[in-house]
Amino acid sequence: MSTYQTEEEQVEAIKKWWKENGKSVIGGVALGLAVVGGGKGWLEYQRIQAENASANFESFSQAALVGNLETAEQRGEALIKEYKGSTYALFTALEMARLQYEAGDKDKAKVKLQWVLDNSSKDAITRLAKIRLARLLLDMQDLDEAAALVANPADDAYQGEFLSIQAEVKLARGDREAARSAFAQALEKGVSNPTLISMKLTELGG
């Protein structure tokens, strides 16, 4: 997928923040619950869960890094099942989708990206999953579903990516003028690969 490199950098930034701050966030929530309910056991449980999720994510990441898809899938599925409500599970599903796409299993990748959308409460991760899923759907020639995912982009750092996908859908449908306009808007808002968008605009007479 054309935006993976930049998106991976964004995910790495989120991972870094979570690694530095995630445990303190969980600890703060758990501490608040402990103060309210007097439950030291709950505080300890949350600490152990956070440490275990982190260790399992590192184990999954190592398998993914060396390209061991079978092991990565096994570890990833176990992590998602055990820590479904965690940010680690969302990161794992995103990475599994990438590995599955690169291995040629688009259907599995689609399922994992949809899982992220269904389970994420974090705007940045949700938008990232929408972008990836929409591009995957384009690749699978499912234009209607791809168009629906990017129909109403928020006015934020991801807007240009959403507009560029809208343009791709319009182009695939044969509406060159509408595609040209959408590509121009995407370039104006900012995209991960402005050179590629500029080339498409030039090809369309923009």
Rosetta blueprint (number, residue, H / E / L):
1 M L
2 S L
3 T L
4 Y H
5 Q H
6 T H
7 E H
8 E H
9 E H
10 Q H
11 V H
12 E H
13 A H
14 I H
15 K H
16 K H
17 W H
18 W H
19 K H
20 E H
21 N H
22 G H
23 K H
24 S H
25 V H
26 I H
27 G H
28 G H
29 V H
30 A H
31 L H
32 G H
33 L H
34 A H
35 V H
36 V H
37 G H
38 G L
39 G L
40 K H
41 G H
42 W H
43 L H
44 E H
45 Y H
46 Q H
47 R H
48 I H
49 Q H
50 A H
51 E H
52 N H
53 A H
54 S H
55 A H
56 N H
57 F H
58 E H
59 S H
60 F H
61 S H
62 Q H
63 A H
64 A H
65 L H
66 V L
67 G L
68 N L
69 L H
70 E H
71 T H
72 A H
73 E H
74 Q H
75 R H
76 G H
77 E H
78 A H
79 L H
80 I H
81 K H
82 E H
83 Y L
84 K L
85 G L
86 S L
87 T H
88 Y H
89 A H
90 L H
91 F H
92 T H
93 A H
94 L H
95 E H
96 M H
97 A H
98 R H
99 L H
100 Q H
101 Y H
102 E H
103 A L
104 G L
105 D L
106 K H
107 D H
108 K H
109 A H
110 K H
111 V H
112 K H
113 L H
114 Q H
115 W H
116 V H
117 L H
118 D H
119 N H
120 S L
121 S L
122 K L
123 D H
124 A H
125 I H
126 T H
127 R H
128 L H
129 A H
130 K H
131 I H
132 R H
133 L H
134 A H
135 R H
136 L H
137 L H
138 L H
139 D H
140 M L
141 Q L
142 D L
143 L H
144 D H
145 E H
146 A H
147 A H
148 A H
149 L H
150 V L
151 A L
152 N L
153 P L
154 A L
155 D L
156 D L
157 A L
158 Y L
159 Q H
160 G H
161 E H
162 F H
163 L H
164 S H
165 I H
166 Q H
167 A H
168 E H
169 V H
170 K H
171 L H
172 A H
173 R L
174 G L
175 D L
176 R H
177 E H
178 A H
179 A H
180 R H
181 S H
182 A H
183 F H
184 A H
185 Q H
186 A H
187 L H
188 E H
189 K H
190 G L
191 V L
192 S L
193 N L
194 P H
195 T H
196 L H
197 I H
198 S H
199 M H
200 K H
201 L H
202 T H
203 E H
204 L L
205 G L
206 G L
